[in-house]
Amino acid sequence: ATERKTVLLKGIKQLSEREQLVLSLYYEQELTLKEISQVLDVSVARVSQIHGKLIGKLKTYIEEELHDTRA
């Protein structure tokens, strides 16, 4: 579990500032997508798109990192 957390934190650092902000607002501040859209002054659909993209990036990064360490 510690290895996964370390990899996750490294993955988050690979994200753009905007992606990190969405991640923080959604998971740490627990804002809704609508509230985040107001903070960023973009549509809810755009926030959803950014969120989906960053989750995909993190998933890929984690899978690659954990696979590489076991190979």
Secondary structure, DSSP 8 states (H G I E B T S, - for coil): -HHHHHHHHHHHHHS-HHHHHHHIIIIIS---HHHHHHHHTS-HHHHHHHHHHHHHHHHHHHHHHHHHHH-
